[in-house]
Amino acid sequence: MISFISSILRFTYRTILLVSFLLLLLFPVLMLVNHHRKSNTASGHLKADAIGAWLSTRLVWFFGVRVRPRGTLAEGPVLMAANHISWLDIPVLHSVCAMGFVGKAEIRKWPIFRYIARTGGTIFHQRGSHDSANDVAISMVQRLKQGRRVAIFPEGGILPGNAIRVFHARMFRAAVEAECAVQPVMIRYLRDGVRDDDISFRDGESMLKNFTRLLARPGLDADILFFPAIDAVGVPRRMLAEQARAAVVSSYDDK
């Protein structure tokens, strides 16, 4: 009973703060990011990235998530390959450093999230479409050649269960073509030092149900581990995918 009451109080408190933020600050912040981005200068992009990272920090805070990065973030153009547990993975990673994500096209239908995603430079992919996959790869290569970071979730989506699935080799095409490094990234969520997998979608759970459920849950840590970058020059996509997955798996179950 006490736990249920605590969840209700937590949900109410966080919802009030989140709604106030969305109504009063979100769109002015997004407009400021777009303003700096449109300047198309190095300083403008740096300012936009800094504001975007601050916005992500605020968003994960509303869900009681404390981001704990470890390892060294690779400099310069790099394709970041991370395991995928929750939609929160995106703002969690973005709070550490600004990066463009490859996301499913369905995000463009989500209220509020579509504006955040577009401002953050998300590259949208229509699943099952060969033309979309080709366009996404081209956009990724262009960004990498501009010296920017691009992040992918090579498992291809979020599914119930806690196992790290196969990393699809096709998603590493951009790193091979841009001749840039690939940096594996391990994401997991911990409560009192124990991995908490219930942050992911449950069977049949919608985005709205997951969103509201996470607002009511106790706080937890997002453990982010950046592994040494892998040189992609001359390396087959399948080998890159296997090396990236092996690095992530090696630390996922560690205490």
Buried (B, 14 or more C-beta within 10 A) or exposed (E): EEEEEEBEEBBEEBBEEBEEBEEEEBEEBBEBBEEBBEEEEEEBBEBBBEBBBBBBBBBBBBBBBEBEBEBEBBEEBBBBBBBBBBBBBBBBBBBBBBBBBBBBEEBBEBEEBBBBBBBBBBBBBBEEEEEBBEBBBBBBBBBBBEEBBBBBBBBBEBEEEEEBBEBBBEBBBBBBBBBBBBBBBBBBBBBEEEBBEBBBBEEEEEEEEBBEBBBBBEEBBBBBBBBEBBEBEEBEBEEBBBBBBEBBBEBBEEE
